[in-house]
């Protein structure tokens, strides 16, 4: 964290201790202690145990909101943007999964449309109505996608 926020280790430690002292987080929940055995530097053939404390993401976020540095400010700007996006949209989207799902859905609609078009008895009212539903659904799906990504124009709305 000292490297991340470009502050001395003692400053980060002070912020971490304040997080626990103020009751913002519980030490037992967000920390894990690991012991490493190493060769003793002064005594040949002897080993020493070095204890390392690892913190979870909650601690990093809490320190990021306390530390005063350019990196701390950049972190807070980034975090505010993400939080605001979640609050405004009300949900989070994994773009890769969303694109895959939309592509699969479009493919399914195209296949259904071709199947309806290729029916021998396309002259029935039911068949034509089903084809119209598929075409309208495809248009609605594209319109919603354009709206979500702010690509919706007046020209698209008039179609």
C-alpha positions, 0 to 999 in steps of 0.5 A: 500500500505504501508503494500504491499510494506513494507514502511511507510505510509508517504513514500507511500503518498509522492509517490502518491502525486508525481504521481499526481504532475508529471501528471502521473495520474489524482487524480479525475479519480483514487481516491475515498473518503469515509466518515465513522462516528465513535464515538468521542474518547474524547467527549462522545455521539459525533460522528466524521467523518473520511475520507478514500481515496481509490486508484485504481489499476493504483495508486498501479502500479505507486507506485510499480514502484517508491518505493524502497523496497524488495517488490517493487523490487519483484513487478517490476520483476513480472510486467515486466514478465507479460508485456513481456509475453503480448508483445511477445505473443500479447495476453492474455489467460485465461487458464481455458477457453482455456482448456474448449474450446479445450476440447469441440472442441476435443469432437466435432471433435471426434463426427464428426469423429465417425459419418463419420466412422459410415456412411453406404456408407463410400466407397465414395471419399467425405466421405473418404475426409471428414474423412481425413479432420477431422483427419488432423484437430485434429492433427493440433489442438494438434500440435498447442496446443503443440507449444503454451505450448512448448511441441512440440518435433522433434518426434511429428513433424515427425508424 
